[in-house]
Amino acid sequence: MKKLVVRSVGSLSVAAALVAGALTFAAPAQADTYKCQEVLKSRGYRVGQKATQACKAAEANDLGLGQMTCITQLKWLGVKEDHARFACSYGAK
């Protein structure tokens, strides 16, 4: 009976470590989108759904296409190019 309890606790420990590891890898992308949004806010832009989607596009990072998509979408929304490039650089990290 003791072996069963020890194995169950060991299995739970491994499962918890895997979940914690998955959360650790997921957090940076969310933080980068947040930083992209914060850069825009600090430059005086209102950040709504479209700007958030643009920041998330930078995360795709498909040979730099994600970052270019982010910049283009933000420019369509009226963001100056240098501000868009700076904000999208955070989303691409």
Secondary structure, DSSP 8 states (H G I E B T S, - for coil): -HHHHHHHHHHHHHHHHHHHHHHHHHHHHHHHHHHHHHHHHHTT----HHHHHHHHHHHH-STTHHHHHHHHHHHHTT--HHHHHHHHHHHT-
